[in-house]
């Protein structure tokens, strides 16, 4: 399945399917799931990265188990909108993933998502240890919610 425009994701889903949001880092992959009405993103889990094949197999299993019909991958653009080495790495991860998993995938600008989420967690007085445990999946939910809000406005 090719990489698609974020606005096209909703049209490509079958009724009852969810979206999976991914925050792809160098050591972890944060995951979030939408509800079937595509209104709310919920932090789901974090994968400790190992070999790509193992990571892709885990994602494929979660996609099948939760009836995921599309993937939203956070794209780490620089503040000026440019692409650096990390952005290129995420794009390559997505291309490799699409060779293993046949669902539509779209990128979503994730600039400052982790910083925004961490600021909220500090305001909520979470300990440093607890923040470290959940930051990636909460950032994935933040990314996915941004896309859900956009497609919700397009209705």
C-alpha positions in Angstrom: 0.0 0.0 0.0 1.5 3.4 -0.9 2.0 6.3 1.4 -1.1 8.5 1.2 -2.3 12.0 2.1 -3.6 12.3 5.7 -7.0 13.5 4.4 -7.4 10.3 2.4 -6.9 7.9 5.4 -10.6 8.1 6.5 -11.8 7.3 3.0 -9.6 4.3 2.8 -10.8 2.7 6.1 -13.6 0.1 6.2 -16.4 0.6 8.8 -15.2 -0.3 12.3 -11.5 0.0 11.6 -9.1 2.0 13.7 -6.0 4.1 13.1 -2.7 3.3 14.7 -0.5 6.3 15.6 3.3 5.7 15.8 6.0 7.9 17.3 9.1 6.3 15.8 12.2 7.0 17.8 15.7 5.5 17.7 15.2 3.3 20.7 11.4 3.0 21.0 8.2 3.2 19.0 5.2 4.7 20.8 1.8 3.4 19.8 -1.7 4.9 20.1 -5.0 3.6 18.8 -8.1 5.6 17.7 -11.6 4.5 18.6 -13.7 3.1 15.7 -15.5 6.4 15.3 -12.1 8.2 14.7 -12.7 10.8 17.4 -10.3 9.9 20.2 -6.7 8.7 20.3 -5.6 6.6 23.3 -2.0 5.8 24.3 -1.6 2.1 23.8 2.0 0.7 24.2 5.6 1.2 23.6 7.9 -1.1 21.7 11.6 -1.3 22.6 13.2 -1.3 19.2 15.3 -4.3 18.2 15.7 -5.7 14.7 13.4 -4.2 12.1 11.8 -7.6 11.4 10.9 -8.1 15.0 9.5 -4.6 15.3 7.5 -5.0 12.1 6.2 -8.4 13.3 5.0 -6.9 16.5 3.3 -4.0 14.7 1.6 -6.5 12.3 0.3 -8.5 15.2 -1.2 -5.4 16.9 -2.7 -4.3 13.6 -4.5 -7.6 13.2 -5.5 -7.8 16.8 -7.0 -4.3 17.0 -8.6 -4.2 13.5 -6.3 -1.3 12.3 -7.1 -0.1 8.9 -4.4 2.7 8.6 -1.3 4.0 10.2 -0.3 7.6 11.1 3.4 8.1 11.6 4.8 11.2 13.3 7.2 13.0 11.0 10.0 14.8 13.0 10.4 17.9 10.9 12.7 20.7 12.0 11.2 23.9 13.4 11.6 25.6 10.0 9.8 22.6 8.3 12.9 21.1 6.8 13.9 17.5 6.9 17.0 16.2 8.6 18.6 12.8 9.1 16.0 11.8 11.7 13.1 12.7 9.3 14.8 10.6 6.6 15.2 7.7 9.0 11.4 7.8 9.8 10.5 7.9 6.2 12.7 4.9 5.5 11.2 3.0 8.4 7.7 3.7 7.0 8.7 2.5 3.5 10.2 -0.7 5.0 7.1 -1.2 7.1 4.8 -0.9 4.0 6.8 -3.8 2.5 5.7 -5.9 5.4 2.2 -4.6 6.2 -0.5 -3.8 3.6 -2.4 -0.9 5.2 -2.5 2.8 4.1 0.0 5.0 5.9 0.2 8.8 6.2 2.7 11.1 7.8 1.7 13.7 10.3 3.9 16.7 11.4 5.1 15.9 15.0 7.1 19.0 15.6 7.3 19.6 19.4 4.8 16.8 20.2 7.1 15.2 22.7 7.9 18.6 24.3 4.2 19.5 24.6 3.4 16.1 26.1 6.3 16.3 28.6 5.2 19.8 29.6 1.7 18.5 30.3 3.1 15.6 32.3 5.2 17.9 34.4 2.2 20.1 35.1 0.4 16.9 36.2 3.2 16.3 38.6 4.2 12.9 37.3 7.6 11.7 38.5 10.5 11.6 36.1 10.4 7.8 36.1 6.7 7.7 35.2 7.2 10.2 32.5 9.9 8.1 30.9 7.7 5.1 31.0 4.8 6.6 29.1 6.2 9.6 27.1 6.4 7.7 23.8 2.9 6.2 23.7 1.4 9.5 24.9 3.3 11.4 22.2 1.9 8.9 19.7 -1.6 9.7 20.9 -0.9 13.4 20.6 0.2 12.9 17.0 -2.8 10.7 16.2 -5.2 13.1 17.9 -3.9 15.9 15.7 -4.8 13.9 12.6 -8.2 12.8 14.0 -9.1 16.4 14.7 -8.2 17.4 11.2 -10.2 14.7 9.5 -13.1 15.4 11.9 -13.1 19.1 10.7 -13.3 17.9 7.1 -16.6 16.1 7.6 
